Every structure is written in C-alpha cells, then in structure tokens.
Amino acid sequence: MKAKDFDKKFDSGDEIVEDLDLSTSHRPNLEPKRVNVDFPSWVVRSLDKEAARVGVTRQSIIKMWLVERLQSEASGK
C-alpha cells in the first residue's frame, strides 16, 4: 500500500492495524540494558528484607526505587 493510500485510510478513521507489520515493532528506550552494580553486604541484606516485605524480587525493588527517584528528580520534587 502506498503511503498516500495509508494516510487516506487513517484520516478517514478506517482500521489500519491489519495493514501494519507489527512483528518488527519495538518501544524506543525500553529495551533492557544490563548494568552490574556492587553493593556492600549490608545493603544487599536490607534490599532483600524490603523486597520480601513488599513481595517482590531484589531486582524489582531496585528498579522500583530507581524509577521513583528518577521521576521525582525529573518533576523537581
């Protein structure tokens, strides 16, 4: 399908999803990237304790806290 025809279909409100190849789609900046961080053992114990309290893994609690902090810093709080 030519771009002009696709645009016309979209602009008229017709369904366009079936015309898209979603097999190669991705969400930019959401691809995982491995990072290794060394913590003192007391930090790891504290992380494990908090993760168990919340019911998530150590990795999840670290991600949650980092995202919260980054969002807080971005919003100026």
MODELLER restraints for C-alpha pairs under 7 A, 6 or more apart:
rsr = mdl.restraints
at = mdl.atoms
rsr.add(forms.Gaussian(group=physical.xy_distance, feature=features.Distance(at['CA:10:A'], at['CA:16:A']), mean=6.41, stdev=0.5))
rsr.add(forms.Gaussian(group=physical.xy_distance, feature=features.Distance(at['CA:47:A'], at['CA:58:A']), mean=6.08, stdev=0.5))
rsr.add(forms.Gaussian(group=physical.xy_distance, feature=features.Distance(at['CA:48:A'], at['CA:58:A']), mean=5.60, stdev=0.5))
rsr.add(forms.Gaussian(group=physical.xy_distance, feature=features.Distance(at['CA:51:A'], at['CA:57:A']), mean=5.60, stdev=0.5))
rsr.add(forms.Gaussian(group=physical.xy_distance, feature=features.Distance(at['CA:51:A'], at['CA:58:A']), mean=5.51, stdev=0.5))
rsr.add(forms.Gaussian(group=physical.xy_distance, feature=features.Distance(at['CA:51:A'], at['CA:61:A']), mean=5.73, stdev=0.5))
